[in-house]
Amino acid sequence: MMTPGAWRRGRALEGLALGGFAVLGAMVPPDRPLPFPVCGWKALTGLDCPGCGFTRAVCHALQGDVSGSLALHVVGPVAAGALIVWAAWLLAEATANRPIGAVLRRRLFEAGLWGGGAASLLSWGARMAGGG
């Protein structure tokens, strides 16, 4: 069993790490946020995968360029917002030293994964079909 102090430190570290990723995403060049290509699928096949453009889209959204984000990946702006909310939620839990809305958090997380995954696949299908 985890001690309350360890739980609190864990939540604080998770929140700070996610917040740090958001700050980093807001600072890097959005069209080349990583120093290496990350899509093995594209490297092997030459075709986009459902997640192609996601990292760049999140960086554009974190820098306030929503239209640029949407042009790269339909889920980018929502994911950027979710990253900020998730970091704040974890920090609020660490501050309160207790879970806050655990059931709601789990349901929102699941809905985000399913909704984001479905939107990514539909968008990818449209791109592959030549419609986007």
C-alpha positions as CSV (number, residue, x, y, z in Angstrom):
1,M,0.0,0.0,0.0
2,M,1.2,3.4,-0.9
3,T,1.6,6.0,1.9
4,P,-0.4,9.3,1.6
5,G,2.9,11.2,1.2
6,A,4.1,9.0,-1.6
7,W,0.7,9.2,-3.4
8,R,0.8,13.0,-3.1
9,R,4.3,13.2,-4.4
10,G,3.4,10.9,-7.3
11,R,0.5,13.0,-8.3
12,A,2.6,16.2,-8.1
13,L,5.3,14.7,-10.2
14,E,2.8,13.4,-12.8
15,G,1.2,16.8,-13.0
16,L,4.5,18.7,-13.2
17,A,5.7,16.3,-15.9
18,L,2.6,16.8,-18.0
19,G,2.7,20.5,-17.5
20,G,6.3,20.5,-18.5
21,F,5.4,18.7,-21.7
22,A,2.8,21.4,-22.4
23,V,5.4,24.2,-21.8
24,L,7.9,22.4,-24.0
25,G,5.3,21.9,-26.7
26,A,4.6,25.7,-26.6
27,M,8.3,26.5,-27.0
28,V,9.7,24.1,-29.7
29,P,9.4,24.8,-33.4
30,P,6.0,23.3,-34.1
31,D,6.8,22.0,-37.6
32,R,9.9,20.0,-36.3
33,P,9.3,19.5,-32.5
34,L,11.5,16.4,-32.4
35,P,15.0,16.0,-33.7
36,F,14.1,12.7,-35.5
37,P,11.3,11.2,-37.5
38,V,8.9,9.3,-35.2
39,C,6.7,7.4,-37.6
40,G,8.0,3.9,-38.3
41,W,5.0,3.1,-40.4
42,K,5.6,6.1,-42.7
43,A,9.3,5.3,-42.9
44,L,8.5,1.7,-43.9
45,T,5.6,2.3,-46.3
46,G,5.7,5.9,-47.3
47,L,2.1,6.2,-46.2
48,D,0.7,8.3,-43.3
49,C,-0.5,6.4,-40.2
50,P,-3.6,7.5,-38.2
51,G,-1.3,9.5,-35.9
52,C,0.8,11.2,-38.5
53,G,1.0,14.9,-37.7
54,F,-0.3,14.5,-34.1
55,T,2.8,15.7,-32.3
56,R,3.1,18.7,-34.6
57,A,-0.6,19.4,-34.3
58,V,-0.4,19.5,-30.5
59,C,2.6,21.8,-30.6
60,H,0.8,24.2,-33.0
61,A,-2.3,24.2,-30.7
62,L,-0.2,24.8,-27.6
63,Q,1.3,27.8,-29.4
64,G,-2.2,29.2,-30.2
65,D,-2.3,28.1,-33.9
66,V,-5.5,26.2,-33.9
67,S,-6.1,26.3,-37.7
68,G,-2.5,25.0,-38.3
69,S,-3.1,22.3,-35.7
70,L,-6.3,21.2,-37.4
71,A,-4.6,21.1,-40.7
72,L,-2.1,18.6,-39.4
73,H,-4.4,16.4,-37.2
74,V,-8.0,16.7,-36.3
75,V,-7.4,15.7,-32.7
76,G,-4.5,18.1,-32.0
77,P,-6.3,21.0,-30.4
78,V,-8.4,18.7,-28.2
79,A,-5.3,16.8,-27.1
80,A,-3.5,20.0,-26.3
81,G,-6.4,21.2,-24.1
82,A,-6.7,17.8,-22.5
83,L,-2.9,17.8,-21.6
84,I,-3.3,21.1,-19.8
85,V,-6.5,20.0,-18.0
86,W,-5.0,16.7,-17.0
87,A,-1.9,18.4,-15.6
88,A,-4.0,20.8,-13.6
89,W,-6.3,18.1,-12.3
90,L,-3.3,16.0,-11.1
91,L,-1.8,19.1,-9.4
92,A,-5.1,19.9,-7.8
93,E,-5.3,16.3,-6.4
94,A,-1.7,16.6,-5.1
95,T,-2.7,19.9,-3.4
96,A,-5.8,18.4,-1.9
97,N,-4.0,15.2,-1.1
98,R,-6.9,13.1,-2.3
99,P,-8.5,12.0,-5.5
100,I,-10.9,14.5,-7.0
101,G,-13.6,13.2,-9.2
102,A,-11.9,9.9,-9.8
103,V,-14.9,8.3,-11.7
104,L,-15.4,11.4,-13.8
105,R,-11.7,11.6,-14.6
106,R,-11.7,7.9,-15.7
107,R,-14.8,8.4,-17.8
108,L,-13.4,11.5,-19.5
109,F,-10.1,9.7,-20.1
110,E,-11.9,6.8,-21.7
111,A,-14.2,9.0,-23.8
112,G,-11.1,11.0,-25.0
113,L,-9.3,7.8,-26.0
114,W,-12.2,6.3,-27.8
115,G,-13.3,9.6,-29.4
116,G,-9.8,10.7,-30.3
117,G,-9.1,7.2,-31.7
118,A,-12.3,7.2,-33.8
119,A,-11.6,10.8,-35.1
120,S,-8.1,9.8,-36.0
121,L,-9.1,6.8,-37.9
122,L,-11.9,8.6,-39.7
123,S,-9.6,11.5,-40.6
124,W,-6.9,9.0,-41.7
125,G,-9.4,7.1,-43.9
126,A,-10.4,10.4,-45.6
127,R,-6.8,11.3,-46.2
128,M,-6.0,7.9,-47.6
129,A,-9.1,8.1,-49.9
130,G,-7.9,11.4,-51.2
131,G,-10.5,13.5,-49.5
132,G,-8.3,15.4,-47.1
